[in-house]
Amino acid sequence: MNGCIKDDGSCKRNYYDNTSTAETSFDEKGYPVYRRPHANDQRVVPHNREILLDWDGHANLEFAASTYCIFYLYSYLFKGNKKVQLQLNNLGDIDKSDEINIYLRGRMLTSMDAMWRVFGYQTYPAPFPSVRLIKAKLPDEVNAWSREGNLTDIYVYFMRPYPLRHLTICQFYTNYDYKYKLDDARFRDNLNQYDPDGSLRFCELPATNSVKKFYIYKRLHPSYSITRLQGVSADAGEIFYVRYMLRDLPFDSFSDMLTVHGRQCHSFQEAAYERGLLSDDSEAYETFQEARLYQPPSGLRALFVLLTIQGFPTLRIFEDLELREALYLDFLRGNSPSAIALANEKLLEDLHERFSRQNKDMTIYGLPKPIHMLSELDREQELVGDRNSNLQWLQQLHVSHPLTDEMQPAYDEIKQAIQNGKTAFFMIRGIGGAGKTHFAKKVFNFIIKSNLGDLLFYLRLLRLQDQWERL
């Protein structure tokens, strides 16, 4: 009677179904069909007994764990502006039929509208000339869009005809644009491909396997808009150097960007440097050279990663064989080609790990990835070692650095707590040179030996050890 009864007399919520349900299951939309062993149970709304008793009233409770729930919540929460009645007291000088001025005085502004007006920015009419932003993209992204049949600004720019090859990307989009159908009246009435002055009016770009046919045409009023390349942060990696070169020079393809004086560069950073666009790259280079005097290889690797993610061009450092040797010197075991190749691989693995800690991918900076990338478990096991080597190390520590009379009771108490699974907090205090580090190594080693199979314990232990070393 209240709208739930369908034309055939049944309930659309299935509460008047006389069948029983033996077990709870899920329907095709992910909603539960609850267990109702008796026919009369079909008239019971899903509920929770404790909530009903506490609420002392009707409380419907449903289990929802599907995408339909998201759609429902979205439509429920975003129903539009609330309908309210208001009365304006500032309409004495306005006729009641003047809807425009009534709207201007009584409209509601969003926070963004209010901020825009407070700062004095123009809202109407639109600013003139308009600004068109072109986004720099890397080859993989452009190719991915093209494979899906979509046009990108860079793809169209690279496909421009020969008479326009001298234009940079900003010059091109200031004077030309593109579309799939050339249906403007000025082109229907005049099919000449060139203007009287010899400049190109329009051209047809044939369809490919993925991208359909489109047209490049001359804009009627080039001065009506300004074309700008969207800014890119200096620490964004290779895309920063792509934008850097597109801004000043014309190119036909990404391969053309990488080719300098007939030589194919390995990265866009290298290409920009070879073209003389990065004349001021000496700061990072000289900083690294100075750090070699007092930093071990691990410190140099940390500095290299820091300089790279801060936006400094560091490929010059990586390509310098002498400086690269300083980066992998602690991995080098001999001077044979195989030993050098192994050290190089270890260097790449270490750099990959350091970039990953900063949520960065080393390839976006033009650096090669290691051949073998260790998993998190492999890295932790490599740092911790195996049971036999740790036990041997512990025995050596006992012999070379025996515990003092003050250390032994503390060590025994901690050892006993670990063996008994007791949770405890110990504060190790002592003056400089009292042996706190050696004591901590013995404790850490005993913990490792006692919990070798627990990966979660590895991670907690290594974080604790890292904090200890920093302290």
DRENDO-1510 file (C-alpha; in Angstrom, 1 decimal, always signed):
<recs>
REC; n; res; u; v; w
REC; 1; MET; +0.0; +0.0; +0.0 .
REC; 2; ASN; +2.9; +2.4; +0.7 .
REC; 3; GLY; +4.6; +1.9; -2.6 .
REC; 4; CYS; +6.4; -1.4; -2.0 .
REC; 5; ILE; +3.7; -3.6; -3.6 .
REC; 6; LYS; +4.4; -4.5; -7.2 .
REC; 7; ASP; +1.7; -5.0; -9.8 .
REC; 8; ASP; +1.6; -8.8; -9.2 .
REC; 9; GLY; +0.9; -8.2; -5.5 .
REC; 10; SER; +4.4; -9.1; -4.3 .
REC; 11; CYS; +6.8; -6.9; -2.3 .
REC; 12; LYS; +9.7; -5.5; -4.2 .
REC; 13; ARG; +11.8; -5.9; -1.0 .
REC; 14; ASN; +10.8; -9.6; -0.9 .
REC; 15; TYR; +9.3; -9.3; +2.6 .
REC; 16; TYR; +6.1; -11.0; +1.4 .
REC; 17; ASP; +7.9; -14.0; -0.2 .
REC; 18; ASN; +6.6; -17.2; +1.3 .
REC; 19; THR; +9.7; -19.2; +0.6 .
REC; 20; SER; +12.4; -19.9; +3.2 .
REC; 21; THR; +16.2; -19.4; +2.9 .
REC; 22; ALA; +18.4; -22.0; +4.5 .
REC; 23; GLU; +21.7; -20.2; +4.4 .
REC; 24; THR; +23.0; -16.6; +4.1 .
REC; 25; SER; +24.4; -15.9; +0.6 .
REC; 26; PHE; +25.2; -12.9; -1.6 .
REC; 27; ASP; +23.2; -11.8; -4.7 .
REC; 28; GLU; +24.7; -10.7; -8.1 .
REC; 29; LYS; +25.1; -7.1; -6.8 .
REC; 30; GLY; +27.0; -8.2; -3.7 .
REC; 31; TYR; +24.2; -7.6; -1.2 .
REC; 32; PRO; +23.4; -10.4; +1.3 .
REC; 33; VAL; +20.4; -12.6; +1.2 .
REC; 34; TYR; +19.9; -13.4; +4.8 .
REC; 35; ARG; +19.2; -16.8; +6.3 .
REC; 36; ARG; +15.4; -17.1; +7.0 .
REC; 37; PRO; +14.6; -20.7; +7.9 .
REC; 38; HIS; +10.8; -20.1; +8.1 .
REC; 39; ALA; +8.4; -18.4; +5.7 .
REC; 40; ASN; +7.2; -15.9; +8.3 .
REC; 41; ASP; +10.8; -14.8; +8.8 .
REC; 42; GLN; +10.6; -13.0; +5.4 .
REC; 43; ARG; +8.7; -10.2; +7.1 .
REC; 44; VAL; +11.5; -9.5; +9.5 .
REC; 45; VAL; +13.6; -6.5; +8.6 .
REC; 46; PRO; +17.5; -7.0; +9.0 .
REC; 47; HIS; +18.4; -5.7; +12.4 .
REC; 48; ASN; +20.8; -6.1; +15.3 .
REC; 49; ARG; +19.2; -7.0; +18.7 .
REC; 50; GLU; +21.7; -5.1; +20.8 .
REC; 51; ILE; +21.2; -1.9; +18.8 .
REC; 52; LEU; +17.4; -2.3; +19.0 .
REC; 53; LEU; +17.5; -2.7; +22.8 .
REC; 54; ASP; +20.0; +0.2; +23.2 .
REC; 55; TRP; +18.2; +2.5; +20.8 .
REC; 56; ASP; +14.7; +1.6; +22.1 .
REC; 57; GLY; +13.3; +2.1; +18.6 .
REC; 58; HIS; +13.4; +0.9; +15.1 .
REC; 59; ALA; +16.9; +0.6; +13.6 .
REC; 60; ASN; +17.4; -1.1; +10.3 .
REC; 61; LEU; +20.9; -2.6; +9.9 .
REC; 62; GLU; +22.2; -3.9; +6.5 .
REC; 63; PHE; +25.5; -5.3; +5.4 .
REC; 64; ALA; +26.9; -3.4; +2.4 .
REC; 65; ALA; +30.2; -4.2; +0.7 .
REC; 66; SER; +29.9; -3.6; -3.0 .
REC; 67; THR; +30.5; -0.8; -5.5 .
REC; 68; TYR; +26.7; -0.2; -5.6 .
REC; 69; CYS; +27.0; +1.1; -2.1 .
REC; 70; ILE; +29.5; +3.8; -3.2 .
REC; 71; PHE; +27.0; +4.9; -6.0 .
REC; 72; TYR; +24.2; +5.0; -3.4 .
REC; 73; LEU; +26.2; +7.1; -1.0 .
REC; 74; TYR; +27.3; +9.5; -3.7 .
REC; 75; SER; +23.8; +10.1; -4.9 .
REC; 76; TYR; +22.6; +10.4; -1.3 .
REC; 77; LEU; +25.2; +12.9; -0.2 .
REC; 78; PHE; +25.3; +15.0; -3.3 .
REC; 79; LYS; +21.6; +15.8; -4.0 .
REC; 80; GLY; +22.3; +19.4; -4.9 .
REC; 81; ASN; +21.8; +22.6; -3.0 .
REC; 82; LYS; +19.2; +22.7; -0.3 .
REC; 83; LYS; +16.0; +24.5; -1.1 .
REC; 84; VAL; +15.6; +27.4; +1.3 .
REC; 85; GLN; +13.4; +30.5; +1.5 .
REC; 86; LEU; +15.0; +33.8; +2.1 .
REC; 87; GLN; +13.9; +37.4; +2.3 .
REC; 88; LEU; +16.1; +40.3; +1.2 .
REC; 89; ASN; +16.0; +43.6; +3.0 .
REC; 90; ASN; +18.1; +45.6; +0.5 .
REC; 91; LEU; +15.6; +45.8; -2.4 .
REC; 92; GLY; +14.1; +49.2; -1.7 .
REC; 93; ASP; +15.6; +50.6; -4.9 .
REC; 94; ILE; +14.9; +47.6; -7.1 .
REC; 95; ASP; +11.7; +46.7; -8.8 .
REC; 96; LYS; +10.3; +43.3; -7.8 .
REC; 97; SER; +10.3; +42.2; -11.4 .
REC; 98; ASP; +14.1; +42.9; -11.8 .
REC; 99; GLU; +15.2; +39.3; -11.4 .
REC; 100; ILE; +18.8; +40.0; -12.5 .
REC; 101; ASN; +19.6; +42.6; -9.8 .
REC; 102; ILE; +17.6; +40.5; -7.2 .
REC; 103; TYR; +19.9; +37.6; -8.1 .
REC; 104; LEU; +23.1; +39.7; -7.8 .
REC; 105; ARG; +22.1; +40.9; -4.4 .
REC; 106; GLY; +20.8; +37.6; -3.0 .
REC; 107; ARG; +22.9; +34.9; -4.6 .
REC; 108; MET; +25.1; +32.5; -2.5 .
REC; 109; LEU; +28.9; +32.4; -3.2 .
REC; 110; THR; +31.1; +29.5; -2.7 .
REC; 111; SER; +34.4; +29.9; -0.8 .
REC; 112; MET; +36.3; +29.9; -4.1 .
REC; 113; ASP; +34.1; +32.6; -5.5 .
REC; 114; ALA; +34.5; +34.7; -2.4 .
REC; 115; MET; +38.3; +34.2; -2.4 .
REC; 116; TRP; +38.5; +35.2; -6.1 .
REC; 117; ARG; +36.6; +38.4; -5.5 .
REC; 118; VAL; +38.5; +39.3; -2.3 .
REC; 119; PHE; +41.8; +39.1; -4.3 .
REC; 120; GLY; +40.3; +41.2; -7.0 .
REC; 121; TYR; +40.6; +38.7; -9.8 .
REC; 122; GLN; +38.5; +39.1; -12.9 .
REC; 123; THR; +35.4; +37.0; -13.1 .
REC; 124; TYR; +33.4; +38.4; -16.0 .
REC; 125; PRO; +34.0; +38.9; -18.8 .
REC; 126; ALA; +36.7; +36.3; -19.5 .
REC; 127; PRO; +40.3; +37.6; -19.5 .
REC; 128; PHE; +41.7; +38.5; -22.8 .
REC; 129; PRO; +43.7; +37.0; -24.4 .
REC; 130; SER; +43.1; +33.5; -23.0 .
REC; 131; VAL; +46.1; +31.3; -22.1 .
REC; 132; ARG; +46.4; +27.8; -23.5 .
REC; 133; LEU; +48.6; +25.3; -21.5 .
REC; 134; ILE; +50.5; +22.5; -23.2 .
REC; 135; LYS; +51.6; +19.6; -21.0 .
REC; 136; ALA; +55.0; +18.0; -21.5 .
REC; 137; LYS; +54.8; +14.2; -21.6 .
REC; 138; LEU; +57.3; +11.4; -21.7 .
REC; 139; PRO; +57.4; +8.9; -24.7 .
REC; 140; ASP; +55.7; +6.1; -22.8 .
REC; 141; GLU; +52.7; +8.3; -21.9 .
REC; 142; VAL; +52.3; +9.7; -25.4 .
REC; 143; ASN; +52.5; +6.1; -26.9 .
REC; 144; ALA; +50.0; +4.8; -24.4 .
REC; 145; TRP; +47.5; +7.5; -25.4 .
REC; 146; SER; +48.1; +6.9; -29.1 .
REC; 147; ARG; +47.5; +3.2; -28.7 .
REC; 148; GLU; +44.1; +4.0; -27.2 .
REC; 149; GLY; +43.3; +6.2; -30.2 .
REC; 150; ASN; +43.6; +9.5; -28.4 .
REC; 151; LEU; +45.5; +12.5; -29.7 .
REC; 152; THR; +47.9; +14.4; -27.4 .
REC; 153; ASP; +49.3; +17.9; -28.1 .
REC; 154; ILE; +52.9; +16.6; -28.4 .
REC; 155; TYR; +51.8; +13.8; -30.8 .
REC; 156; VAL; +50.1; +16.3; -33.1 .
REC; 157; TYR; +53.1; +18.6; -32.8 .
REC; 158; PHE; +55.4; +15.9; -33.9 .
REC; 159; MET; +53.1; +15.0; -36.9 .
REC; 160; ARG; +53.0; +18.6; -38.2 .
REC; 161; PRO; +53.8; +18.9; -42.0 .
REC; 162; TYR; +57.2; +19.9; -43.3 .
REC; 163; PRO; +56.4; +23.6; -43.8 .
REC; 164; LEU; +55.8; +23.9; -40.1 .
REC; 165; ARG; +58.9; +22.0; -38.9 .
REC; 166; HIS; +60.7; +25.2; -37.9 .
REC; 167; LEU; +58.2; +26.1; -35.2 .
REC; 168; THR; +58.6; +25.4; -31.6 .
REC; 169; ILE; +55.6; +23.8; -29.8 .
REC; 170; CYS; +54.4; +27.1; -28.4 .
REC; 171; GLN; +54.8; +28.9; -31.7 .
REC; 172; PHE; +52.9; +26.0; -33.4 .
REC; 173; TYR; +49.9; +26.2; -31.1 .
REC; 174; THR; +49.8; +29.9; -31.1 .
REC; 175; ASN; +49.2; +29.9; -34.9 .
REC; 176; TYR; +47.7; +26.4; -35.5 .
REC; 177; ASP; +45.3; +24.0; -33.9 .
REC; 178; TYR; +43.8; +20.5; -34.8 .
REC; 179; LYS; +40.4; +18.8; -34.9 .
REC; 180; TYR; +38.9; +15.6; -36.3 .
REC; 181; LYS; +36.5; +17.4; -38.8 .
REC; 182; LEU; +37.3; +20.5; -40.7 .
REC; 183; ASP; +33.7; +21.9; -40.9 .
REC; 184; ASP; +34.3; +25.6; -40.5 .
REC; 185; ALA; +32.6; +27.8; -43.1 .
REC; 186; ARG; +35.9; +29.4; -44.1 .
REC; 187; PHE; +37.3; +26.0; -45.1 .
REC; 188; ARG; +34.1; +24.8; -46.8 .
REC; 189; ASP; +34.0; +28.0; -48.9 .
REC; 190; ASN; +37.8; +28.0; -49.7 .
REC; 191; LEU; +39.5; +24.6; -50.3 .
REC; 192; ASN; +42.9; +26.2; -51.0 .
REC; 193; GLN; +45.5; +24.5; -48.8 .
REC; 194; TYR; +47.7; +27.6; -48.8 .
REC; 195; ASP; +47.1; +31.3; -48.2 .
REC; 196; PRO; +48.2; +33.8; -50.9 .
REC; 197; ASP; +51.3; +34.6; -48.8 .
REC; 198; GLY; +52.3; +30.9; -49.1 .
REC; 199; SER; +51.6; +30.0; -45.5 .
REC; 200; LEU; +49.7; +26.7; -44.8 .
REC; 201; ARG; +46.0; +27.0; -44.2 .
REC; 202; PHE; +45.2; +23.4; -43.3 .
REC; 203; CYS; +46.4; +19.9; -44.0 .
REC; 204; GLU; +45.0; +16.4; -43.5 .
REC; 205; LEU; +46.8; +13.8; -41.4 .
REC; 206; PRO; +45.8; +10.3; -42.5 .
REC; 207; ALA; +44.6; +7.7; -40.1 .
REC; 208; THR; +47.0; +5.1; -38.5 .
REC; 209; ASN; +46.3; +1.8; -36.9 .
REC; 210; SER; +45.3; +3.5; -33.7 .
REC; 211; VAL; +44.6; +7.2; -34.4 .
REC; 212; LYS; +41.9; +8.2; -36.8 .
REC; 213; LYS; +42.3; +11.0; -39.4 .
REC; 214; PHE; +42.6; +14.6; -38.1 .
REC; 215; TYR; +43.3; +18.0; -39.5 .
REC; 216; ILE; +45.8; +20.7; -38.6 .
REC; 217; TYR; +44.5; +24.2; -39.5 .
REC; 218; LYS; +45.6; +27.8; -39.2 .
REC; 219; ARG; +43.9; +29.8; -36.5 .
REC; 220; LEU; +41.8; +32.7; -37.6 .
REC; 221; HIS; +42.9; +35.0; -34.8 .
REC; 222; PRO; +46.3; +33.9; -33.4 .
REC; 223; SER; +46.5; +36.9; -31.1 .
REC; 224; TYR; +43.3; +35.9; -29.2 .
REC; 225; SER; +45.3; +33.4; -27.0 .
REC; 226; ILE; +48.8; +32.9; -25.6 .
REC; 227; THR; +50.3; +29.4; -25.6 .
REC; 228; ARG; +52.4; +28.3; -22.6 .
REC; 229; LEU; +54.1; +25.1; -21.6 .
REC; 230; GLN; +52.8; +24.0; -18.2 .
REC; 231; GLY; +55.5; +24.2; -15.5 .
REC; 232; VAL; +57.3; +21.2; -14.3 .
REC; 233; SER; +59.2; +20.9; -11.0 .
REC; 234; ALA; +62.9; +20.6; -11.3 .
REC; 235; ASP; +62.9; +17.4; -9.3 .
REC; 236; ALA; +60.4; +15.7; -11.6 .
REC; 237; GLY; +63.1; +13.9; -13.5 .
REC; 238; GLU; +63.3; +13.4; -17.3 .
REC; 239; ILE; +60.1; +15.2; -18.0 .
REC; 240; PHE; +61.7; +18.4; -16.7 .
REC; 241; TYR; +64.4; +18.2; -19.4 .
REC; 242; VAL; +61.8; +17.3; -22.1 .
REC; 243; ARG; +59.9; +20.5; -21.3 .
REC; 244; TYR; +63.2; +22.4; -21.1 .
REC; 245; MET; +64.1; +21.5; -24.7 .
REC; 246; LEU; +60.6; +21.8; -26.1 .
REC; 247; ARG; +60.4; +25.3; -24.8 .
REC; 248; ASP; +63.4; +26.6; -26.9 .
REC; 249; LEU; +63.9; +24.2; -29.8 .
REC; 250; PRO; +61.8; +22.6; -32.6 .
REC; 251; PHE; +61.7; +18.8; -32.8 .
REC; 252; ASP; +60.1; +16.1; -35.0 .
REC; 253; SER; +60.1; +13.3; -32.5 .
REC; 254; PHE; +61.4; +12.1; -29.1 .
REC; 255; SER; +64.2; +10.4; -31.1 .
REC; 256; ASP; +65.1; +13.7; -32.6 .
REC; 257; MET; +65.3; +15.2; -29.1 .
REC; 258; LEU; +67.7; +12.6; -28.0 .
REC; 259; THR; +70.0; +12.9; -31.1 .
REC; 260; VAL; +72.7; +15.5; -30.7 .
REC; 261; HIS; +75.4; +16.0; -33.4 .
REC; 262; GLY; +74.5; +12.6; -34.9 .
REC; 263; ARG; +74.9; +10.8; -31.5 .
REC; 264; GLN; +72.0; +9.2; -29.7 .
REC; 265; CYS; +72.0; +10.2; -26.0 .
REC; 266; HIS; +70.9; +7.9; -23.3 .
REC; 267; SER; +68.6; +10.4; -21.5 .
REC; 268; PHE; +66.9; +13.7; -22.1 .
REC; 269; GLN; +69.0; +15.2; -19.3 .
REC; 270; GLU; +72.2; +14.2; -21.3 .
REC; 271; ALA; +70.6; +15.6; -24.5 .
REC; 272; ALA; +69.8; +18.9; -22.8 .
REC; 273; TYR; +73.4; +19.1; -21.5 .
REC; 274; GLU; +74.9; +18.3; -24.9 .
REC; 275; ARG; +72.8; +21.0; -26.5 .
REC; 276; GLY; +74.3; +23.5; -24.0 .
REC; 277; LEU; +71.0; +24.2; -22.2 .
REC; 278; LEU; +72.4; +23.1; -18.8 .
REC; 279; SER; +75.5; +25.2; -18.7 .
REC; 280; ASP; +75.2; +25.6; -15.0 .
REC; 281; ASP; +75.5; +22.0; -13.8 .
REC; 282; SER; +78.8; +22.6; -12.0 .
REC; 283; GLU; +77.3; +23.1; -8.5 .
REC; 284; ALA; +76.2; +19.4; -8.1 .
REC; 285; TYR; +79.4; +18.2; -9.8 .
REC; 286; GLU; +81.7; +20.3; -7.5 .
REC; 287; THR; +79.7; +19.4; -4.4 .
REC; 288; PHE; +80.2; +15.7; -5.2 .
REC; 289; GLN; +83.9; +16.2; -5.9 .
REC; 290; GLU; +84.4; +17.9; -2.5 .
REC; 291; ALA; +82.4; +15.2; -0.7 .
REC; 292; ARG; +84.8; +12.5; -2.1 .
REC; 293; LEU; +87.4; +13.9; +0.3 .
REC; 294; TYR; +85.6; +12.9; +3.5 .
REC; 295; GLN; +82.6; +10.7; +2.6 .
REC; 296; PRO; +82.6; +6.9; +2.3 .
REC; 297; PRO; +80.9; +5.3; -0.7 .
REC; 298; SER; +77.6; +4.9; +1.2 .
REC; 299; GLY; +77.6; +8.6; +2.0 .
REC; 300; LEU; +78.4; +9.5; -1.6 .
REC; 301; ARG; +75.4; +7.4; -2.7 .
REC; 302; ALA; +73.2; +9.2; -0.2 .
REC; 303; LEU; +74.4; +12.5; -1.5 .
REC; 304; PHE; +73.9; +11.5; -5.2 .
REC; 305; VAL; +70.3; +10.5; -4.5 .
REC; 306; LEU; +69.7; +13.7; -2.6 .
REC; 307; LEU; +71.1; +15.9; -5.3 .
REC; 308; THR; +69.1; +14.0; -8.0 .
REC; 309; ILE; +65.7; +14.2; -6.3 .
REC; 310; GLN; +66.3; +17.9; -5.5 .
REC; 311; GLY; +66.4; +18.6; -9.3 .
REC; 312; PHE; +70.2; +18.9; -9.9 .
REC; 313; PRO; +71.5; +17.3; -13.1 .
REC; 314; THR; +73.5; +14.4; -11.8 .
REC; 315; LEU; +74.0; +12.2; -14.9 .
REC; 316; ARG; +77.3; +13.9; -15.5 .
REC; 317; ILE; +78.4; +12.4; -12.1 .
REC; 318; PHE; +77.1; +9.0; -13.0 .
REC; 319; GLU; +78.7; +8.9; -16.4 .
REC; 320; ASP; +82.1; +9.9; -15.1 .
REC; 321; LEU; +83.9; +6.5; -14.6 .
REC; 322; GLU; +86.1; +7.9; -11.9 .
REC; 323; LEU; +83.3; +9.3; -9.9 .
REC; 324; ARG; +81.1; +6.2; -10.4 .
REC; 325; GLU; +84.0; +4.1; -9.0 .
REC; 326; ALA; +83.8; +6.2; -5.9 .
REC; 327; LEU; +80.1; +5.3; -5.6 .
REC; 328; TYR; +80.7; +1.5; -5.8 .
REC; 329; LEU; +84.1; +1.2; -4.2 .
REC; 330; ASP; +82.9; -0.7; -1.2 .
REC; 331; PHE; +81.2; -3.2; -3.5 .
REC; 332; LEU; +84.4; -3.8; -5.6 .
REC; 333; ARG; +86.2; -7.1; -5.0 .
REC; 334; GLY; +89.1; -7.0; -7.4 .
REC; 335; ASN; +89.9; -5.3; -10.6 .
REC; 336; SER; +88.7; -7.8; -13.2 .
REC; 337; PRO; +85.9; -6.9; -15.6 .
REC; 338; SER; +83.5; -9.3; -13.9 .
REC; 339; ALA; +84.3; -7.8; -10.5 .
REC; 340; ILE; +83.7; -4.2; -11.8 .
REC; 341; ALA; +80.4; -5.4; -13.5 .
REC; 342; LEU; +79.2; -6.9; -10.3 .
REC; 343; ALA; +80.1; -3.8; -8.3 .
REC; 344; ASN; +78.1; -1.7; -10.9 .
REC; 345; GLU; +75.1; -4.0; -10.4 .
REC; 346; LYS; +75.4; -3.7; -6.6 .
REC; 347; LEU; +75.5; +0.1; -7.0 .
REC; 348; LEU; +72.3; +0.1; -9.1 .
REC; 349; GLU; +70.6; -2.1; -6.6 .
REC; 350; ASP; +71.6; +0.2; -3.7 .
REC; 351; LEU; +70.5; +3.3; -5.7 .
REC; 352; HIS; +67.2; +1.7; -6.5 .
REC; 353; GLU; +66.6; +1.0; -2.8 .
REC; 354; ARG; +67.5; +4.6; -1.9 .
REC; 355; PHE; +65.2; +6.1; -4.5 .
REC; 356; SER; +62.4; +3.7; -3.5 .
REC; 357; ARG; +62.6; +5.0; +0.1 .
REC; 358; GLN; +61.8; +8.5; -1.3 .
REC; 359; ASN; +58.9; +7.1; -3.4 .
REC; 360; LYS; +60.9; +7.8; -6.5 .
REC; 361; ASP; +61.7; +5.7; -9.6 .
REC; 362; MET; +65.3; +6.1; -10.7 .
REC; 363; THR; +64.4; +5.6; -14.4 .
REC; 364; ILE; +62.6; +9.0; -14.5 .
REC; 365; TYR; +66.0; +10.6; -13.9 .
REC; 366; GLY; +67.6; +8.7; -16.8 .
REC; 367; LEU; +69.3; +6.1; -14.6 .
REC; 368; PRO; +69.2; +2.4; -15.6 .
REC; 369; LYS; +67.5; +0.0; -13.3 .
REC; 370; PRO; +69.4; -3.0; -11.9 .
REC; 371; ILE; +69.0; -6.3; -13.6 .
REC; 372; HIS; +68.1; -8.1; -10.3 .
REC; 373; MET; +66.0; -6.1; -7.9 .
REC; 374; LEU; +65.8; -7.6; -4.4 .
REC; 375; SER; +62.4; -7.9; -2.7 .
REC; 376; GLU; +61.9; -6.3; +0.7 .
REC; 377; LEU; +62.4; -9.8; +2.3 .
REC; 378; ASP; +65.6; -10.4; +0.4 .
REC; 379; ARG; +67.0; -7.0; +1.4 .
REC; 380; GLU; +66.1; -7.6; +5.1 .
REC; 381; GLN; +67.6; -11.1; +5.1 .
REC; 382; GLU; +70.8; -9.8; +3.4 .
REC; 383; LEU; +71.1; -7.1; +6.1 .
REC; 384; VAL; +70.4; -9.5; +9.0 .
REC; 385; GLY; +72.3; -12.5; +7.7 .
REC; 386; ASP; +71.7; -16.2; +8.5 .
REC; 387; ARG; +71.5; -18.0; +11.8 .
REC; 388; ASN; +75.0; -19.6; +11.7 .
REC; 389; SER; +76.9; -16.4; +10.7 .
REC; 390; ASN; +75.0; -14.4; +13.5 .
REC; 391; LEU; +75.8; -17.1; +16.1 .
REC; 392; GLN; +79.5; -17.0; +15.0 .
REC; 393; TRP; +79.5; -13.2; +15.2 .
REC; 394; LEU; +77.9; -13.4; +18.7 .
REC; 395; GLN; +80.6; -15.8; +19.9 .
REC; 396; GLN; +83.3; -13.6; +18.5 .
REC; 397; LEU; +81.8; -10.6; +20.4 .
REC; 398; HIS; +81.8; -12.6; +23.6 .
REC; 399; VAL; +85.5; -13.3; +23.2 .
REC; 400; SER; +86.7; -10.0; +21.8 .
REC; 401; HIS; +84.6; -7.8; +23.9 .
REC; 402; PRO; +83.5; -9.6; +27.1 .
REC; 403; LEU; +80.8; -8.1; +29.2 .
REC; 404; THR; +81.7; -6.1; +32.3 .
REC; 405; ASP; +80.3; -6.8; +35.7 .
REC; 406; GLU; +77.8; -4.0; +35.1 .
REC; 407; MET; +76.7; -5.3; +31.7 .
REC; 408; GLN; +76.3; -9.0; +32.5 .
REC; 409; PRO; +73.3; -8.7; +34.8 .
REC; 410; ALA; +71.5; -6.4; +32.3 .
REC; 411; TYR; +72.3; -8.8; +29.5 .
REC; 412; ASP; +71.0; -11.8; +31.4 .
REC; 413; GLU; +67.8; -10.0; +32.3 .
REC; 414; ILE; +67.1; -9.0; +28.7 .
REC; 415; LYS; +68.0; -12.4; +27.5 .
REC; 416; GLN; +65.7; -14.1; +30.0 .
REC; 417; ALA; +62.9; -11.7; +29.0 .
REC; 418; ILE; +63.3; -12.6; +25.3 .
REC; 419; GLN; +63.4; -16.3; +26.0 .
REC; 420; ASN; +60.3; -16.2; +28.2 .
REC; 421; GLY; +58.4; -14.0; +25.7 .
REC; 422; LYS; +58.1; -11.2; +28.3 .
REC; 423; THR; +57.3; -7.7; +27.1 .
REC; 424; ALA; +59.6; -5.2; +28.9 .
REC; 425; PHE; +61.2; -1.8; +28.3 .
REC; 426; PHE; +64.9; -1.3; +29.1 .
REC; 427; MET; +66.8; +2.0; +29.2 .
REC; 428; ILE; +70.6; +1.6; +28.6 .
REC; 429; ARG; +72.5; +4.5; +30.0 .
REC; 430; GLY; +76.2; +5.2; +30.3 .
REC; 431; ILE; +78.9; +7.8; +29.6 .
REC; 432; GLY; +80.8; +8.0; +26.3 .
REC; 433; GLY; +83.1; +5.0; +25.8 .
REC; 434; ALA; +81.3; +2.8; +28.4 .
REC; 435; GLY; +80.5; +0.1; +25.8 .
REC; 436; LYS; +76.8; +0.8; +25.0 .
REC; 437; THR; +77.3; +0.1; +21.3 .
REC; 438; HIS; +79.0; -3.3; +21.9 .
REC; 439; PHE; +76.3; -4.2; +24.5 .
REC; 440; ALA; +73.6; -3.3; +22.0 .
REC; 441; LYS; +75.1; -5.4; +19.3 .
REC; 442; LYS; +75.1; -8.4; +21.5 .
REC; 443; VAL; +71.5; -7.8; +22.4 .
REC; 444; PHE; +70.5; -7.3; +18.8 .
REC; 445; ASN; +72.3; -10.3; +17.7 .
REC; 446; PHE; +70.7; -12.5; +20.3 .
REC; 447; ILE; +67.3; -11.2; +19.3 .
REC; 448; ILE; +68.0; -12.0; +15.6 .
REC; 449; LYS; +69.2; -15.5; +16.5 .
REC; 450; SER; +66.1; -16.1; +18.6 .
REC; 451; ASN; +63.6; -14.8; +16.0 .
REC; 452; LEU; +65.1; -15.5; +12.6 .
REC; 453; GLY; +61.9; -16.7; +10.9 .
REC; 454; ASP; +59.8; -13.7; +11.8 .
REC; 455; LEU; +59.8; -11.1; +8.9 .
REC; 456; LEU; +57.7; -8.6; +10.8 .
REC; 457; PHE; +60.2; -8.8; +13.7 .
REC; 458; TYR; +63.1; -8.2; +11.2 .
REC; 459; LEU; +61.4; -5.0; +10.1 .
REC; 460; ARG; +60.8; -3.7; +13.6 .
REC; 461; LEU; +64.3; -4.7; +14.7 .
REC; 462; LEU; +66.0; -2.9; +11.8 .
REC; 463; ARG; +64.0; +0.3; +12.4 .
REC; 464; LEU; +65.0; +0.1; +16.1 .
REC; 465; GLN; +68.7; -0.5; +15.2 .
REC; 466; ASP; +68.6; +2.4; +12.7 .
REC; 467; GLN; +67.2; +4.7; +15.5 .
REC; 468; TRP; +69.9; +3.4; +17.8 .
REC; 469; GLU; +72.6; +4.2; +15.4 .
REC; 470; ARG; +71.2; +7.7; +14.8 .
REC; 471; LEU; +71.1; +8.3; +18.5 .
</recs>
